[in-house]
């Protein structure tokens, strides 16, 4: 199965604590990214495809690169 074509199961609104998913921003081999809005604030939510050690390490590298 091509990982890039997987359907991501989004968390329910209760799990998002008032954040609304307004659109899918994009996706790739590591996961999919969605735009969230709440009270005029914007955030991004990334859902990893597998969440294994390699994906978590890559995600941590992305976080560090944005700091």
C-alpha positions in Angstrom: 0.0 0.0 0.0 1.3 3.4 -0.9 1.7 5.3 2.4 1.0 8.7 0.7 -2.5 7.5 -0.2 -3.7 6.4 3.2 -6.8 7.9 4.7 -6.1 9.6 8.0 -8.6 9.2 10.7 -9.0 12.6 12.3 -9.6 12.9 16.0 -13.1 13.8 17.1 -13.9 17.4 18.0 -13.8 16.5 21.7 -10.2 15.5 21.4 -9.4 18.8 19.7 -10.6 20.9 22.6 -12.4 23.5 20.6 -10.0 23.6 17.6 -11.7 23.3 14.2 -10.0 21.5 11.3 -10.5 23.9 8.4 -8.5 22.2 5.7 -5.9 19.7 4.8 -2.6 21.5 4.1 -0.7 18.6 2.7 0.9 15.3 3.2 3.8 13.1 2.4 5.7 10.0 3.4 5.8 10.9 7.1 2.2 12.1 7.7 -0.5 14.6 6.9 -0.9 18.2 8.0 -4.1 20.0 8.8 -4.9 23.6 9.5 -6.7 24.3 12.8 -8.5 27.5 13.9 -9.9 28.6 17.3 -10.8 32.2 18.3 -8.8 33.7 15.4 -5.7 31.6 16.2 -4.2 29.3 13.7 -2.3 26.1 14.3 -1.1 23.1 12.3 -1.8 19.5 13.3 0.4 16.8 11.9 -0.8 13.2 12.1 2.0 10.6 11.6 1.3 7.6 9.4 3.0 5.1 11.5 4.4 6.9 14.6 7.3 4.5 14.8 10.7 5.6 16.2 12.0 6.8 12.8 8.9 8.9 12.1 9.0 10.4 15.6 12.7 11.3 15.2 12.0 13.0 11.9 9.2 14.9 13.4 11.4 16.0 16.3 13.9 17.2 13.7 11.2 19.3 12.0 10.3 20.9 15.3 13.9 21.8 16.0 14.3 23.2 12.5 11.3 25.6 13.1 12.8 27.0 16.4 
